[in-house]
Amino acid sequence: MADYDLAVIGGGINGAGIARDAAGRGLRVLIVEQSDLASGTSSASTKLIHGGLRYLEHGAFKLVREALIEREVLLKLAPHIIAPLRFVLPPNPGMRSSFILRVGLFIYDHLGGRKILPATKTLDLTHHEVGVPLKRRYRFGFQYSDCAVDDARLVVLNAIGAAERGAVIRTRTRCVRAERTDTWRLVLNERGHRDVVTARVLVNAAGPWVGEVSETVVRTPGPSPIRLVKGSHIVVKKLFDHDNAYIFQNSDRRIVFAIPYQRDFTLIGTTDQDFKGDPASVGPSTEEINYLCDVSNEYFRKSITPLDVVWAYAGVRSLYDDGAAKPEDATRDYHFTLDQPEREAPLLTVYGGKITTYRRLAEDAMAKLAHFFAASAPWTAHAPLPGGDIILGDIEALIAQSRRKWPFLPEPMIRRLARAYGTRIEQVIGHVHSFEELGVCFGADLTAAEVRYLMANEWAQDVDDVLWRRSKLGLRFSPQERDALANFMADASKNKAAE
Ligand code: FAD
């Protein structure tokens, strides 16, 4: 008998989502991730759970409708890491007309799925706080709803959900060879140590590496046409004080978001550029950083330059190549191929997709494999993600309750922990009676207790896992604080290995 029913290559949102869904249907599941969970595209997104207003222009009504419906499904499943966000869209002369924008937003509001989120409004920007940071020429704007998500934590929560249903999650483990008979024989490399596992079905969810895995690991006949498109973001000290985001049009017809981020910052992105090369080495170019600063300066009174950028990141989408002329026009819909030669084990390959539609993608993946595994019903639409079982989804009530329980902890720390861990905040903090009992504080409000929790429960192995994917405290850490954390984690790993 094979070791696993289903093995997934790739610990991004799609791999983790498929693994959780499959494990919940009683299958024996393995994820192998060559680096850290969410180390690929799934931590480099714009961090929106959205229908994608822009895709209406391409007539992608089905995609937008499905994503709009999924927006509120996910909001209910993970109200700690997903939050409603209002977007302000100021019309700009010479770009899409107010009439077109109004029609687009009407469709966006009514296409389906909007039950909780408020509808679009027109705002007088000369008398509204969201108009204050903008240049005077923007006198009115539309305000509509979408949601923000902690993308990397969404991946980790899916991995936890999968593991709690029996899945095995192996990070820092690269699948270097997949040999097919009536089962798969996978050769894995975990930090130089090789081992072999077997699985009945293989899923290639390697995101931008999907083509490389097809060609060099699985060695199947050419994958579907793929288009790699790179997008970059910059983070600057906050440009405004309220909690709305902005969506700006640029003269090249692209749109750029400016989103309140991590309390003290503004996240600005994204660009769209065709990409060639190794997705692991992707980074924002000087040209892209300048572009994002220029668009920001077109709208905000406060001007920024590349010197104001405190953090920048880039990610690569692997899109199914539908032949669109421009990268921003290529379809964002997902696409599967199921390769199942007679008497040989099946291979499911995943292309494209959005963070927003990962749960639906996982359900569809399981439906594609339905003839192979005993029938099982979809279950994820009503099962909260770990920590998401918050009464009525009221995160503010959870924060208030946590403040009463741990009155000696600073309010911003409680807020951050409640948002990151939801109802599992208790497992992170435990039964302490003072801040000091949480152990050494490395910087910001990251304590030894939280780091130990992340290492024991969330596969955090090195400093970037903690500072950039399980949290975004990297924005607040000095190099010395980072070194101290790295030493602590190295010692903790050594002690664990010696046990
Ligand atoms: P990835 O997250 O890249 O995961 C693939 C994983 O496979 C990687 O972690 C990699 O290390 C691993 N891997 C590769 N080869 C191997 C191997 N041989 N062995 C083991 N592991 C391997 N979507 C939204 O809904 N909202 C947004 O706001 C949004 N913004 C975006 C902005 C940008 C700039 C980009 C690029 C995308 C955005 N998206 C957004 C889309 C979304 O981010 C992606 O669709 C999604 O993250 C893809 O996830 P994935 O799991 O397919 O790929």
Residues whose N, C-alpha, C, O or C-beta is under 5 A from the ligand:
A	BS01	FAD	I9 G10 G11 G12 I13 N14 G15 V32 E33 Q34 S35 D36 A38 S39 G40 T41 S42 A44 S45 T46 K47 L48 I49 T173 R174 C175 A205 A206 G207 P208 W209 V229 G231 S232 T270 G315 V316 R317 G352 G353 K354 I355 T356
